[in-house]
Amino acid sequence: MNSVVKEYHQICNNCVMDTTDSKITFDDKGVCDHCNTFYKDIEPNWNPNDKGWAEISKIADDIKKEGEGKDFDCIIGMSGGIDSSYLVYLAKEKLGLRPLVFHVDAGWNSQQAVHNIEQIVDRLDLDLYTEVIDWEEMKDLQLSFFKAGVSHTDTPQDHSFFATMYKFAAKHKIKHILTGGNYSTECIRNPLEWMYFQSDARQIKDIQKKFGTKKLKNFPLTNILWHKIYLPYIKGIKLYRPLDFMPYDKEEATQFLVDNLGYQRYAQKHFESRFTRFYEAFWLYKKFSFDTRKVQYSSLIVTGQMTREEALEKLKSPAYDPETIDDDFNYIANKLGITSAELKGYLEAPNKTYKDYKNQQSIYDWGAKVMRKLGLEKGGKR
């Protein structure tokens, strides 16, 4: 198997990020740049307290006023994971909003995800709108990314999620989108070499052109300029992250949903998708030696939800279940219409990066600099 082997290994003295992130740097105390970025740029400007709650409550009041007389006043994308699920509860029961719950079915929902969405929507008496992605195109694009040999194999699914919701909002003139993105569990982000920008339509088109067998006629494609500039500044569509304005403890939120709304737990963040579970727990680790738990646990460490010792202990065991991985491997292959041997061939093929294909990284870099200067971006992929 094709795994990245490093002769030199160093782990942060504060979190569990290490030199499997090739761009990581350490200060003289052995603390990594991920941690220092959090302490310097994010934490001082983050208010998960009474001040933040007053701010998001005022925003909610404005949204409600603007939504008077309409069927709903905002839209929330829901995957069935903990962040979006808790956000739906928060928006309805605590902020008094009337959200339309929006779900994108890209063909990889787990039974737990379906259960969680149904339970929460029904118990909160909300409307659910589900958009189903063209499976034949999705399947072909997914195979193209496997053939391309890049680490960001989950891009087709991720891109379909946000592109579909943004297009829906633009079409139906919905001005307010609430997302479960948050600093509490995501303040440390996956390095760019692990997961490249999922919104880079130029790269998606190039990979599909090189390896695909179908034209993407129905697959929802968008681009960074469209949803970062055109939608917010021309169409007036605003994106909010309510979980950043309140104390948000992942374990407490999960247990609340389990006790009150019939929620079912996942073994790990993002495991509401059968594909993402396979990709993050097994594929990314076995092919590239990237373990996304290091990012997830490190976020929980710096926000005081997990100790470094707890994280190190958990990392001693693989994220995937060795006893069921063969079944998972066969499931993914069968779902994609290929043999397990063919999928194994992609696993063992030479590794590539996003730089091997057409991309818009220069636009992202320029945009990030502008956003930071304007104070609109507190952290980012480097």
C-alpha positions as a Markdown table, in Angstrom:
| # | Residue | x | y | z |
|---|---|---|---|---|
| 1 | Met | 0.0 | 0.0 | 0.0 |
| 2 | Asn | 1.0 | 3.6 | -0.7 |
| 3 | Ser | 1.7 | 5.3 | 2.6 |
| 4 | Val | 3.6 | 8.4 | 3.3 |
| 5 | Val | 6.7 | 7.5 | 5.5 |
| 6 | Lys | 8.4 | 10.3 | 7.4 |
| 7 | Glu | 11.9 | 9.9 | 8.8 |
| 8 | Tyr | 11.4 | 12.8 | 11.2 |
| 9 | His | 8.3 | 12.9 | 13.4 |
| 10 | Gln | 7.3 | 15.6 | 15.9 |
| 11 | Ile | 4.0 | 16.1 | 17.7 |
| 12 | Cys | 2.8 | 19.4 | 19.2 |
| 13 | Asn | 3.2 | 19.7 | 23.0 |
| 14 | Asn | -0.2 | 21.3 | 23.3 |
| 15 | Cys | -2.5 | 19.4 | 20.9 |
| 16 | Val | -2.0 | 16.2 | 18.8 |
| 17 | Met | -1.2 | 17.7 | 15.4 |
| 18 | Asp | 2.1 | 16.4 | 14.0 |
| 19 | Thr | 4.5 | 16.3 | 11.1 |
| 20 | Thr | 2.1 | 14.2 | 9.0 |
| 21 | Asp | 1.0 | 17.8 | 8.2 |
| 22 | Ser | 4.1 | 18.7 | 6.1 |
| 23 | Lys | 3.5 | 22.5 | 6.5 |
| 24 | Ile | 3.4 | 22.4 | 10.3 |
| 25 | Thr | 5.7 | 24.6 | 12.3 |
| 26 | Phe | 6.6 | 24.7 | 16.0 |
| 27 | Asp | 7.6 | 27.5 | 18.3 |
| 28 | Asp | 10.4 | 27.3 | 20.8 |
| 29 | Lys | 8.0 | 25.6 | 23.3 |
| 30 | Gly | 7.1 | 22.9 | 20.8 |
| 31 | Val | 3.6 | 24.3 | 20.2 |
| 32 | Cys | 2.4 | 24.1 | 16.7 |
| 33 | Asp | 1.1 | 26.9 | 14.4 |
| 34 | His | -2.4 | 25.5 | 14.5 |
| 35 | Cys | -2.6 | 26.1 | 18.3 |
| 36 | Asn | -0.9 | 29.5 | 18.1 |
| 37 | Thr | -3.3 | 30.6 | 15.3 |
| 38 | Phe | -6.2 | 29.7 | 17.6 |
| 39 | Tyr | -4.9 | 31.5 | 20.6 |
| 40 | Lys | -3.8 | 34.6 | 18.6 |
| 41 | Asp | -6.5 | 35.1 | 16.0 |
| 42 | Ile | -9.6 | 33.1 | 16.9 |
| 43 | Glu | -10.0 | 33.0 | 20.7 |
| 44 | Pro | -9.6 | 36.7 | 21.4 |
| 45 | Asn | -12.4 | 37.5 | 18.8 |
| 46 | Trp | -14.7 | 34.6 | 19.7 |
| 47 | Asn | -17.6 | 35.2 | 22.2 |
| 48 | Pro | -19.4 | 32.0 | 23.1 |
| 49 | Asn | -21.0 | 33.8 | 26.1 |
| 50 | Asp | -23.7 | 36.2 | 27.1 |
| 51 | Lys | -22.2 | 38.8 | 24.7 |
| 52 | Gly | -22.4 | 36.4 | 21.8 |
| 53 | Trp | -25.9 | 35.2 | 22.7 |
| 54 | Ala | -27.1 | 38.8 | 22.7 |
| 55 | Glu | -25.7 | 39.3 | 19.3 |
| 56 | Ile | -27.2 | 36.1 | 17.7 |
| 57 | Ser | -30.5 | 36.9 | 19.4 |
| 58 | Lys | -30.5 | 40.3 | 17.7 |
| 59 | Ile | -29.7 | 38.6 | 14.4 |
| 60 | Ala | -32.5 | 36.1 | 14.9 |
| 61 | Asp | -35.0 | 39.0 | 15.7 |
| 62 | Asp | -34.0 | 40.7 | 12.4 |
| 63 | Ile | -34.5 | 37.4 | 10.5 |
| 64 | Lys | -37.9 | 36.8 | 12.1 |
| 65 | Lys | -39.0 | 40.3 | 11.2 |
| 66 | Glu | -37.9 | 40.0 | 7.6 |
| 67 | Gly | -39.6 | 36.6 | 7.4 |
| 68 | Glu | -43.0 | 37.7 | 8.6 |
| 69 | Gly | -45.8 | 36.3 | 6.3 |
| 70 | Lys | -43.5 | 33.8 | 4.7 |
| 71 | Asp | -43.6 | 30.0 | 5.1 |
| 72 | Phe | -40.2 | 30.0 | 6.7 |
| 73 | Asp | -37.6 | 32.7 | 7.6 |
| 74 | Cys | -34.3 | 30.9 | 7.0 |
| 75 | Ile | -32.8 | 27.7 | 5.7 |
| 76 | Ile | -30.6 | 25.2 | 7.5 |
| 77 | Gly | -28.6 | 22.5 | 5.8 |
| 78 | Met | -28.9 | 19.3 | 7.8 |
| 79 | Ser | -26.7 | 16.2 | 7.4 |
| 80 | Gly | -27.9 | 14.2 | 10.5 |
| 81 | Gly | -24.6 | 14.9 | 12.2 |
| 82 | Ile | -24.3 | 16.5 | 15.6 |
| 83 | Asp | -23.5 | 20.1 | 14.6 |
| 84 | Ser | -26.4 | 20.6 | 12.1 |
| 85 | Ser | -28.8 | 18.5 | 14.3 |
| 86 | Tyr | -28.2 | 20.6 | 17.4 |
| 87 | Leu | -28.4 | 23.8 | 15.3 |
| 88 | Val | -31.9 | 22.9 | 14.1 |
| 89 | Tyr | -33.0 | 22.4 | 17.7 |
| 90 | Leu | -31.3 | 25.7 | 18.7 |
| 91 | Ala | -32.9 | 27.7 | 15.9 |
| 92 | Lys | -36.4 | 26.5 | 16.5 |
| 93 | Glu | -36.6 | 26.2 | 20.3 |
| 94 | Lys | -34.1 | 28.8 | 21.5 |
| 95 | Leu | -34.0 | 31.5 | 18.8 |
| 96 | Gly | -37.6 | 31.1 | 17.8 |
| 97 | Leu | -36.9 | 30.9 | 14.1 |
| 98 | Arg | -39.0 | 29.0 | 11.5 |
| 99 | Pro | -36.3 | 27.2 | 9.5 |
| 100 | Leu | -36.8 | 25.1 | 6.4 |
| 101 | Val | -34.6 | 22.1 | 7.0 |
| 102 | Phe | -32.7 | 21.3 | 3.8 |
| 103 | His | -31.0 | 18.0 | 3.1 |
| 104 | Val | -28.9 | 16.9 | 0.2 |
| 105 | Asp | -29.0 | 13.2 | -0.5 |
| 106 | Ala | -25.8 | 12.3 | -2.4 |
| 107 | Gly | -26.4 | 8.6 | -2.2 |
| 108 | Trp | -24.3 | 7.8 | 0.9 |
| 109 | Asn | -26.6 | 8.4 | 3.8 |
| 110 | Ser | -26.2 | 6.0 | 6.7 |
| 111 | Gln | -29.3 | 4.6 | 8.4 |
| 112 | Gln | -28.4 | 6.6 | 11.5 |
| 113 | Ala | -28.4 | 9.8 | 9.4 |
| 114 | Val | -31.8 | 9.1 | 8.0 |
| 115 | His | -33.1 | 8.2 | 11.5 |
| 116 | Asn | -31.7 | 11.4 | 13.1 |
| 117 | Ile | -33.1 | 13.7 | 10.4 |
| 118 | Glu | -36.5 | 12.2 | 10.6 |
| 119 | Gln | -36.6 | 12.2 | 14.4 |
| 120 | Ile | -35.5 | 15.8 | 14.8 |
| 121 | Val | -37.6 | 17.2 | 12.0 |
| 122 | Asp | -40.7 | 15.3 | 13.2 |
| 123 | Arg | -40.3 | 16.1 | 16.9 |
| 124 | Leu | -39.7 | 19.8 | 16.3 |
| 125 | Asp | -42.6 | 19.9 | 13.8 |
| 126 | Leu | -40.5 | 21.4 | 11.0 |
| 127 | Asp | -40.6 | 21.0 | 7.2 |
| 128 | Leu | -37.9 | 19.0 | 5.4 |
| 129 | Tyr | -36.9 | 19.5 | 1.8 |
| 130 | Thr | -34.6 | 16.9 | 0.3 |
| 131 | Glu | -32.7 | 17.4 | -2.9 |
| 132 | Val | -31.4 | 14.1 | -4.5 |
| 133 | Ile | -28.2 | 14.3 | -6.5 |
| 134 | Asp | -28.2 | 12.5 | -9.9 |
| 135 | Trp | -26.6 | 9.2 | -8.8 |
| 136 | Glu | -25.1 | 8.2 | -12.1 |
| 137 | Glu | -23.2 | 11.4 | -12.4 |
| 138 | Met | -22.3 | 11.4 | -8.7 |
| 139 | Lys | -21.0 | 7.8 | -9.0 |
| 140 | Asp | -18.9 | 8.6 | -12.1 |
| 141 | Leu | -17.4 | 11.7 | -10.6 |
| 142 | Gln | -16.6 | 9.8 | -7.4 |
| 143 | Leu | -14.8 | 7.2 | -9.4 |
| 144 | Ser | -12.9 | 10.0 | -11.2 |
| 145 | Phe | -11.5 | 11.2 | -7.9 |
| 146 | Phe | -10.4 | 7.7 | -7.0 |
| 147 | Lys | -8.7 | 7.4 | -10.3 |
| 148 | Ala | -7.1 | 10.8 | -9.9 |
| 149 | Gly | -5.2 | 9.6 | -6.8 |
| 150 | Val | -5.8 | 12.8 | -4.8 |
| 151 | Ser | -6.4 | 12.8 | -1.1 |
| 152 | His | -9.5 | 15.0 | -1.2 |
| 153 | Thr | -11.6 | 12.1 | -2.5 |
| 154 | Asp | -14.7 | 13.3 | -0.7 |
| 155 | Thr | -14.9 | 16.5 | -2.7 |
| 156 | Pro | -17.8 | 15.4 | -5.0 |
| 157 | Gln | -20.1 | 14.8 | -2.0 |
| 158 | Asp | -19.0 | 18.0 | -0.1 |
| 159 | His | -19.3 | 20.1 | -3.2 |
| 160 | Ser | -22.8 | 18.8 | -4.0 |
| 161 | Phe | -24.0 | 19.7 | -0.4 |
| 162 | Phe | -23.1 | 23.4 | -0.3 |
| 163 | Ala | -23.6 | 24.0 | -4.1 |
| 164 | Thr | -27.1 | 22.6 | -4.0 |
| 165 | Met | -28.2 | 24.6 | -1.0 |
| 166 | Tyr | -26.7 | 27.9 | -2.3 |
| 167 | Lys | -28.4 | 27.4 | -5.7 |
| 168 | Phe | -31.7 | 26.6 | -3.9 |
| 169 | Ala | -31.4 | 29.8 | -1.8 |
| 170 | Ala | -30.6 | 31.9 | -4.8 |
| 171 | Lys | -33.5 | 30.5 | -6.9 |
| 172 | His | -36.1 | 31.0 | -4.1 |
| 173 | Lys | -34.7 | 34.3 | -2.9 |
| 174 | Ile | -33.9 | 33.0 | 0.6 |
| 175 | Lys | -31.7 | 35.6 | 2.3 |
| 176 | His | -30.6 | 33.8 | 5.4 |
| 177 | Ile | -28.7 | 30.5 | 5.7 |
| 178 | Leu | -27.7 | 29.0 | 9.0 |
| 179 | Thr | -24.9 | 26.5 | 9.1 |
| 180 | Gly | -23.5 | 24.2 | 11.8 |
| 181 | Gly | -19.9 | 25.3 | 11.2 |
| 182 | Asn | -18.3 | 26.3 | 14.5 |
| 183 | Tyr | -15.0 | 27.1 | 16.2 |
| 184 | Ser | -15.8 | 24.8 | 19.2 |
| 185 | Thr | -15.2 | 21.6 | 17.2 |
| 186 | Glu | -13.6 | 22.9 | 14.0 |
| 187 | Cys | -11.2 | 25.7 | 15.0 |
| 188 | Ile | -8.3 | 23.6 | 13.8 |
| 189 | Arg | -8.8 | 22.8 | 10.1 |
| 190 | Asn | -7.6 | 20.0 | 8.0 |
| 191 | Pro | -4.3 | 20.9 | 6.2 |
| 192 | Leu | -4.7 | 21.8 | 2.6 |
| 193 | Glu | -2.7 | 18.8 | 1.5 |
| 194 | Trp | -5.1 | 16.6 | 3.3 |
| 195 | Met | -8.4 | 18.1 | 2.1 |
| 196 | Tyr | -8.2 | 20.6 | -0.7 |
| 197 | Phe | -10.9 | 23.2 | -1.2 |
| 198 | Gln | -14.1 | 21.4 | -2.1 |
| 199 | Ser | -15.5 | 24.5 | -3.9 |
| 200 | Asp | -12.9 | 24.5 | -6.6 |
| 201 | Ala | -15.0 | 23.8 | -9.7 |
| 202 | Arg | -12.1 | 24.2 | -12.0 |
| 203 | Gln | -10.4 | 21.2 | -10.4 |
| 204 | Ile | -13.6 | 19.1 | -10.4 |
| 205 | Lys | -14.1 | 19.7 | -14.1 |
| 206 | Asp | -10.5 | 18.9 | -14.9 |
| 207 | Ile | -10.5 | 15.6 | -13.0 |
| 208 | Gln | -13.8 | 14.6 | -14.5 |
| 209 | Lys | -12.5 | 15.5 | -18.0 |
| 210 | Lys | -9.4 | 13.3 | -17.5 |
| 211 | Phe | -11.0 | 10.3 | -15.8 |
| 212 | Gly | -14.8 | 10.5 | -16.1 |
| 213 | Thr | -17.1 | 8.8 | -18.6 |
| 214 | Lys | -20.0 | 11.2 | -18.3 |
| 215 | Lys | -20.7 | 14.9 | -18.7 |
| 216 | Leu | -21.9 | 16.6 | -15.6 |
| 217 | Lys | -25.2 | 17.9 | -16.8 |
| 218 | Asn | -27.1 | 17.7 | -13.6 |
| 219 | Phe | -24.4 | 17.7 | -10.9 |
| 220 | Pro | -24.5 | 21.1 | -9.1 |
| 221 | Leu | -21.3 | 23.0 | -9.8 |
| 222 | Thr | -20.5 | 26.3 | -8.3 |
| 223 | Asn | -17.3 | 28.3 | -7.7 |
| 224 | Ile | -15.7 | 30.4 | -5.0 |
| 225 | Leu | -16.4 | 33.8 | -6.5 |
| 226 | Trp | -20.1 | 33.0 | -7.0 |
| 227 | His | -20.8 | 32.0 | -3.4 |
| 228 | Lys | -18.2 | 34.3 | -1.7 |
| 229 | Ile | -18.9 | 37.5 | -3.6 |
| 230 | Tyr | -22.0 | 37.3 | -5.9 |
| 231 | Leu | -24.4 | 35.7 | -3.5 |
| 232 | Pro | -23.6 | 37.8 | -0.3 |
| 233 | Tyr | -22.8 | 41.1 | -1.9 |
| 234 | Ile | -25.0 | 41.1 | -5.0 |
| 235 | Lys | -27.9 | 38.8 | -4.0 |
| 236 | Gly | -27.8 | 39.7 | -0.3 |
| 237 | Ile | -27.7 | 36.2 | 0.9 |
| 238 | Lys | -26.2 | 36.0 | 4.4 |
| 239 | Leu | -24.6 | 33.0 | 6.1 |
| 240 | Tyr | -24.6 | 32.7 | 9.9 |
| 241 | Arg | -22.9 | 30.3 | 12.3 |
| 242 | Pro | -25.1 | 30.4 | 15.5 |
| 243 | Leu | -23.0 | 27.8 | 17.4 |
| 244 | Asp | -20.2 | 30.4 | 17.5 |
| 245 | Phe | -22.3 | 32.7 | 19.6 |
| 246 | Met | -23.0 | 30.3 | 22.5 |
| 247 | Pro | -21.2 | 27.8 | 24.8 |
| 248 | Tyr | -21.2 | 24.7 | 22.6 |
| 249 | Asp | -19.9 | 21.5 | 24.1 |
| 250 | Lys | -20.1 | 18.6 | 21.7 |
| 251 | Glu | -20.6 | 15.9 | 24.3 |
| 252 | Glu | -23.3 | 17.8 | 26.2 |
| 253 | Ala | -25.1 | 18.7 | 22.9 |
| 254 | Thr | -25.0 | 15.1 | 21.8 |
| 255 | Gln | -26.4 | 13.7 | 25.0 |
| 256 | Phe | -29.1 | 16.3 | 25.0 |
| 257 | Leu | -30.3 | 15.2 | 21.6 |
| 258 | Val | -30.1 | 11.5 | 22.5 |
| 259 | Asp | -32.2 | 12.1 | 25.7 |
| 260 | Asn | -34.7 | 14.5 | 24.1 |
| 261 | Leu | -34.9 | 14.0 | 20.4 |
| 262 | Gly | -34.2 | 10.4 | 19.7 |
| 263 | Tyr | -30.7 | 11.1 | 18.3 |
| 264 | Gln | -28.3 | 8.2 | 17.6 |
| 265 | Arg | -24.6 | 8.7 | 18.1 |
| 266 | Tyr | -21.8 | 8.2 | 15.6 |
| 267 | Ala | -18.4 | 6.7 | 16.4 |
| 268 | Gln | -16.8 | 9.8 | 14.9 |
| 269 | Lys | -17.5 | 13.3 | 13.5 |
| 270 | His | -18.7 | 13.1 | 9.8 |
| 271 | Phe | -19.7 | 9.4 | 10.1 |
| 272 | Glu | -23.3 | 10.2 | 9.1 |
| 273 | Ser | -22.1 | 9.5 | 5.6 |
| 274 | Arg | -21.2 | 5.9 | 4.7 |
| 275 | Phe | -18.6 | 7.2 | 2.2 |
| 276 | Thr | -17.1 | 9.8 | 4.5 |
| 277 | Arg | -16.8 | 7.1 | 7.3 |
| 278 | Phe | -14.8 | 4.9 | 4.9 |
| 279 | Tyr | -12.8 | 7.8 | 3.4 |
| 280 | Glu | -11.7 | 9.5 | 6.7 |
| 281 | Ala | -11.3 | 6.4 | 8.8 |
| 282 | Phe | -9.6 | 4.1 | 6.3 |
| 283 | Trp | -8.8 | 5.4 | 2.9 |
| 284 | Leu | -7.2 | 8.7 | 3.9 |
| 285 | Tyr | -5.2 | 7.0 | 6.6 |
| 286 | Lys | -4.1 | 3.9 | 4.6 |
| 287 | Lys | -3.2 | 5.7 | 1.4 |
| 288 | Phe | -1.8 | 9.0 | 2.7 |
| 289 | Ser | -1.2 | 8.5 | 6.4 |
| 290 | Phe | -3.5 | 11.4 | 7.2 |
| 291 | Asp | -5.6 | 10.9 | 10.3 |
| 292 | Thr | -8.4 | 13.4 | 10.5 |
| 293 | Arg | -9.0 | 12.6 | 14.2 |
| 294 | Lys | -5.8 | 14.6 | 14.9 |
| 295 | Val | -7.5 | 17.7 | 13.6 |
| 296 | Gln | -10.8 | 16.9 | 15.4 |
| 297 | Tyr | -9.3 | 16.0 | 18.7 |
| 298 | Ser | -6.9 | 19.0 | 18.6 |
| 299 | Ser | -9.9 | 21.3 | 18.1 |
| 300 | Leu | -11.5 | 19.8 | 21.2 |
| 301 | Ile | -8.2 | 20.0 | 23.2 |
| 302 | Val | -7.7 | 23.8 | 22.6 |
| 303 | Thr | -11.4 | 24.5 | 23.4 |
| 304 | Gly | -11.2 | 22.5 | 26.6 |
| 305 | Gln | -13.4 | 19.5 | 25.7 |
| 306 | Met | -10.8 | 16.8 | 25.6 |
| 307 | Thr | -7.4 | 16.3 | 27.2 |
| 308 | Arg | -4.3 | 15.7 | 25.2 |
| 309 | Glu | -3.8 | 12.4 | 27.1 |
| 310 | Glu | -7.3 | 11.3 | 26.1 |
| 311 | Ala | -6.6 | 12.1 | 22.5 |
| 312 | Leu | -3.3 | 10.3 | 22.4 |
| 313 | Glu | -4.8 | 7.2 | 23.9 |
| 314 | Lys | -7.6 | 7.2 | 21.3 |
| 315 | Leu | -5.1 | 7.6 | 18.5 |
| 316 | Lys | -3.4 | 4.3 | 19.5 |
| 317 | Ser | -6.3 | 2.5 | 17.8 |
| 318 | Pro | -7.3 | 2.9 | 14.2 |
| 319 | Ala | -10.3 | 4.9 | 13.4 |
| 320 | Tyr | -11.8 | 2.1 | 11.3 |
| 321 | Asp | -12.9 | -1.3 | 12.7 |
| 322 | Pro | -10.5 | -3.9 | 11.5 |
| 323 | Glu | -13.2 | -6.6 | 11.8 |
| 324 | Thr | -15.6 | -4.9 | 9.5 |
| 325 | Ile | -13.3 | -3.0 | 7.1 |
| 326 | Asp | -13.6 | -5.7 | 4.4 |
| 327 | Asp | -17.3 | -5.4 | 4.4 |
| 328 | Asp | -17.1 | -1.6 | 4.2 |
| 329 | Phe | -14.5 | -1.9 | 1.4 |
| 330 | Asn | -16.8 | -4.2 | -0.6 |
| 331 | Tyr | -19.8 | -2.0 | 0.1 |
| 332 | Ile | -18.1 | 1.1 | -1.4 |
| 333 | Ala | -16.9 | -0.9 | -4.4 |
| 334 | Asn | -20.3 | -2.4 | -5.1 |
| 335 | Lys | -22.1 | 0.9 | -4.7 |
| 336 | Leu | -19.7 | 2.4 | -7.3 |
| 337 | Gly | -20.2 | -0.5 | -9.6 |
| 338 | Ile | -16.6 | -1.7 | -9.6 |
| 339 | Thr | -14.9 | -4.8 | -8.1 |
| 340 | Ser | -13.1 | -4.7 | -4.8 |
| 341 | Ala | -9.9 | -5.5 | -6.7 |
| 342 | Glu | -10.3 | -2.4 | -8.8 |
| 343 | Leu | -10.8 | -0.2 | -5.8 |
| 344 | Lys | -7.8 | -1.8 | -4.2 |
| 345 | Gly | -5.9 | -0.9 | -7.3 |
| 346 | Tyr | -6.7 | 2.8 | -6.8 |
| 347 | Leu | -5.6 | 2.5 | -3.2 |
| 348 | Glu | -2.2 | 1.1 | -4.2 |
| 349 | Ala | -1.7 | 3.5 | -7.2 |
| 350 | Pro | 0.7 | 6.4 | -7.0 |
| 351 | Asn | -0.5 | 9.3 | -4.8 |
| 352 | Lys | -1.2 | 12.6 | -6.4 |
| 353 | Thr | -2.1 | 16.1 | -5.0 |
| 354 | Tyr | -4.4 | 18.9 | -6.0 |
| 355 | Lys | -1.4 | 20.5 | -7.6 |
| 356 | Asp | -1.3 | 17.8 | -10.3 |
| 357 | Tyr | -4.6 | 19.1 | -11.8 |
| 358 | Lys | -5.9 | 22.5 | -12.8 |
| 359 | Asn | -6.9 | 24.5 | -9.7 |
| 360 | Gln | -7.9 | 27.9 | -8.4 |
| 361 | Gln | -5.6 | 28.1 | -5.4 |
| 362 | Ser | -4.2 | 31.5 | -6.4 |
| 363 | Ile | -7.8 | 32.9 | -6.2 |
| 364 | Tyr | -8.3 | 31.3 | -2.8 |
| 365 | Asp | -4.9 | 32.7 | -1.5 |
| 366 | Trp | -5.8 | 36.2 | -2.7 |
| 367 | Gly | -9.3 | 36.0 | -1.3 |
| 368 | Ala | -8.0 | 34.8 | 2.1 |
| 369 | Lys | -5.6 | 37.7 | 2.3 |
| 370 | Val | -8.4 | 40.2 | 1.6 |
| 371 | Met | -10.8 | 38.5 | 4.1 |
| 372 | Arg | -8.1 | 38.6 | 6.8 |
| 373 | Lys | -7.4 | 42.3 | 6.2 |
| 374 | Leu | -11.1 | 43.1 | 6.4 |
| 375 | Gly | -11.4 | 41.1 | 9.6 |
| 376 | Leu | -13.8 | 38.6 | 8.0 |
| 377 | Glu | -11.6 | 35.6 | 8.3 |
| 378 | Lys | -10.0 | 34.5 | 11.6 |
| 379 | Gly | -8.3 | 31.4 | 10.5 |
| 380 | Gly | -7.8 | 29.4 | 7.4 |
| 381 | Lys | -6.1 | 26.7 | 5.4 |
| 382 | Arg | -2.5 | 27.7 | 4.7 |
